């Protein structure tokens, strides 16, 4: 396949992704958190996850051939660079470095001006994650929408899940911010969140929402897009069903908290 054919195919894929973009929402609160795509498509193959992340937009660039917009989000509030080591290679014996923060995302080249308007601010990013990324992108995450965090979106009262189970291993709570919510999985989808513990820093803890009740999910979602601190109560089980959720931590409730410091 020659360079002209490849270029033509990549251009067509980019046009499809751009044409399906429905534009920014009138209000982030009006979005159904379980239907994050609203007709958007990913230029990659497959639909592994769809979700939202909250953080500081610190980098936007146009790069590659064919060109695409590539961005970086420092997830959470006042976080910094974070990497970890993971198993890699066919035998899993090798160790590779994986960057956790910043989180990278991609978009069509034409969307660079729109995204740059938000650079240097705290934003909500909606995305689609492909099972196999497109050759026209640097990441498998395709930006669908970007907009500022909305302080007014935070519910006045706690989100409480009806009929929650008591943990068979532990019950507890963690205070911080919900900085990610996603619906993910190749065959079976589950709702997952990430909590940034404390009021800043790089301590992130994944949890699962096993109840698909839209009222509860929307309540947690609204706390996330507000960027406000919360207390997340959970139950932890000894065992979990991998097809039902990613973690052994099940979210029971999310309660607003007032930020305080030792100097108060």
C-alpha positions in Angstrom: 0.0 0.0 0.0 1.6 3.3 -1.1 1.9 6.5 0.8 -0.9 8.2 -1.2 -3.4 5.4 -0.4 -2.5 5.5 3.3 -2.9 9.2 3.4 -6.3 9.0 1.8 -7.5 6.4 4.2 -6.3 8.3 7.2 -7.9 11.5 6.0 -11.2 9.7 5.5 -11.0 8.3 9.1 -10.4 11.8 10.5 -13.3 13.2 8.6 -15.7 10.5 10.0 -14.6 11.3 13.5 -14.9 15.0 13.0 -18.3 14.8 11.3 -19.8 12.8 14.1 -18.9 15.4 16.7 -22.1 16.9 18.0 -20.6 20.0 19.6 -20.2 21.2 23.2 -23.2 20.6 25.6 -25.4 23.5 26.7 -24.6 22.5 30.2 -22.4 19.6 31.5 -25.1 18.7 34.0 -27.6 17.9 31.2 -25.4 15.1 29.8 -26.5 11.6 30.6 -23.3 10.2 32.3 -24.1 6.7 30.9 -24.3 8.0 27.3 -21.1 9.9 27.0 -20.6 9.7 23.3 -23.8 11.2 22.0 -23.1 9.9 18.4 -19.3 10.5 18.4 -17.0 7.9 17.0 -13.4 6.8 17.5 -11.0 6.5 14.5 -9.5 3.4 16.1 -11.0 -0.1 16.2 -13.5 -1.2 18.8 -15.0 0.6 21.7 -13.2 -0.4 24.9 -14.3 2.5 27.2 -16.0 5.8 27.3 -15.7 8.2 30.1 -14.6 11.6 31.6 -11.6 12.8 33.4 -11.1 16.0 35.4 -7.8 17.9 35.7 -5.5 20.7 34.5 -4.9 21.0 30.8 -1.2 21.6 30.5 -0.2 20.7 26.9 -1.7 20.9 23.4 0.2 20.2 20.2 -0.3 19.3 16.6 2.0 16.5 15.5 2.6 13.4 13.4 1.7 12.4 9.8 -1.1 12.6 9.1 -1.3 15.5 11.7 -3.5 15.2 14.8 -4.0 17.2 17.9 -2.4 15.6 21.0 -3.0 16.9 24.5 -2.0 16.2 28.1 -4.1 16.5 31.2 -2.7 16.5 34.8 -5.5 14.5 36.3 -7.0 15.8 39.5 -6.1 18.9 41.6 -2.5 20.1 41.9 -1.1 16.8 40.8 2.3 16.1 39.2 4.3 13.7 37.0 3.8 10.1 38.0 5.0 6.8 36.5 5.1 3.2 37.5 6.6 -0.1 36.3 4.5 -2.8 34.8 5.1 -6.3 33.3 5.6 -6.3 29.6 6.8 -8.6 26.8 5.3 -11.9 25.7 6.5 -13.7 28.8 5.7 -10.9 31.2 9.1 -11.1 32.8 10.3 -7.7 31.5 9.6 -4.5 33.3 8.5 -1.3 31.4 7.8 2.2 32.6 4.1 3.4 32.3 3.2 7.1 32.7 0.2 7.5 34.9 0.1 11.3 35.0 -0.2 13.3 32.8 -2.8 11.5 30.8 -2.6 11.8 27.0 -5.5 12.1 24.6 -5.9 12.7 20.9 -8.2 14.6 18.5 -8.5 15.7 14.9 -6.1 18.4 13.8 -8.9 20.8 13.2 -9.9 20.8 16.8 -6.6 22.3 18.1 -7.9 25.9 18.4 -10.9 24.8 20.4 -8.8 22.8 22.8 -6.2 25.5 23.2 -8.8 27.9 24.5 -8.9 25.8 27.6 -5.1 25.4 28.1 -3.9 26.4 31.5 -7.3 25.8 33.2 -9.1 23.0 35.0 -11.4 21.1 32.6 -13.6 18.1 32.1 -12.7 15.9 29.1 -15.1 13.4 27.6 -13.4 10.6 25.6 -13.7 7.4 23.8 -11.1 4.7 24.1 -10.5 2.3 21.2 -9.6 -1.3 21.7 -6.9 -0.8 19.0 -5.7 2.8 18.4 -5.8 4.4 15.0 -2.5 4.9 13.1 -3.5 8.5 12.8 -3.3 9.1 16.5 -0.6 9.0 19.2 -3.0 7.6 21.8 -6.1 5.3 21.9 -8.1 8.0 23.7 -10.2 10.3 21.4 -11.5 13.5 22.8 -15.2 14.0 22.3 -15.8 17.2 24.3 -13.9 19.6 26.6 -15.4 22.2 28.9 -14.6 23.9 32.2 -15.4 22.3 35.5 -18.7 23.5 36.9 -18.7 24.3 40.6 -22.5 24.7 40.6 -23.0 21.1 39.5 -22.2 19.6 42.9 -25.3 18.1 44.6 -26.4 19.7 47.8 -26.8 16.3 49.5 -25.0 13.0 49.5 -25.4 10.3 46.8 -26.5 7.1 48.6 -26.8 3.8 46.9 -30.0 1.9 47.8 -29.6 -1.7 49.1 -25.8 -1.7 49.2 -24.0 -4.7 50.5 -21.8 -4.7 53.5 -18.2 -5.5 52.6 -17.0 -9.1 53.4 -13.5 -7.9 53.9 -13.7 -4.2 54.9 -15.8 -1.1 55.0 -14.4 2.4 55.0 -14.2 5.8 53.4 -11.6 7.9 51.6 -11.7 11.7 51.2 -10.6 13.5 48.1 -12.0 14.1 44.6 -13.6 11.9 42.0 -11.4 12.6 39.0 -12.5 9.9 36.5 -15.6 8.0 35.6 -15.8 5.4 32.9 -17.9 2.6 31.4 -15.4 0.1 30.2 -14.7 -3.5 29.1 -14.4 -5.4 25.8 -17.3 -7.9 26.4 -18.9 -6.8 29.6 -19.0 -3.1 30.6 -18.7 -1.9 34.2 -18.8 1.6 35.7 -15.5 2.6 37.3 -14.2 5.7 39.1 -10.9 7.0 40.4 -10.6 9.0 43.6 -7.7 11.4 44.1 -7.1 11.1 47.8 -6.4 14.2 49.8 -6.8 17.7 48.4 -3.8 17.4 46.0 -1.0 15.1 45.0 -0.6 11.7 43.2 -2.4 9.2 45.4 -5.1 7.7 43.2 -7.5 4.9 44.1 -9.8 3.0 41.7 -13.3 1.9 42.8 -16.3 0.4 41.1 -20.0 1.3 40.9 -21.8 -2.0 40.7 -25.3 -0.5 40.7 -26.4 0.8 37.3 -29.1 3.0 38.8 -28.9 6.2 36.7 -29.8 8.5 39.6 -26.9 7.3 41.7 -24.5 7.4 38.8 -25.6 10.9 37.8 -25.1 12.1 41.4 -21.5 10.8 41.6 -20.9 12.2 38.1 -22.1 15.7 39.1 -19.7 15.7 42.1 -16.9 14.8 39.7 -17.5 17.6 37.1 -17.8 20.1 40.0 -14.2 19.4 41.1 -15.3 19.7 44.7 -13.9 17.4 47.5 -16.0 14.5 48.7 -16.0 11.6 51.1 -16.4 8.3 49.3 -17.8 5.4 51.4 -17.0 1.9 50.1 -17.3 -1.8 50.9 -14.4 -4.2 50.0 -15.0 -7.8 49.1 -12.6 -10.8 49.4 -13.5 -11.8 45.8 -14.8 -10.1 42.8 -16.3 -11.1 39.4 -13.8 -9.7 36.8 -16.6 -9.5 34.2 -18.7 -7.3 36.5 -16.1 -4.8 37.8 -12.4 -3.9 37.8 -11.9 -3.6 41.6 -12.9 -5.2 44.9 -14.0 -1.7 46.1 -17.7 -1.0 45.7 -18.9 2.6 46.1 -21.7 3.0 48.7 -22.1 6.7 49.0 -20.5 10.0 48.1 -20.8 13.0 50.5 -19.7 16.6 50.1 -17.0 17.8 52.5 -15.7 21.3 53.3 -12.0 21.7 52.5 -9.9 22.5 55.6 -6.3 22.9 56.5 -4.1 22.7 59.6 -3.9 26.5 59.5 -7.7 26.9 60.0 
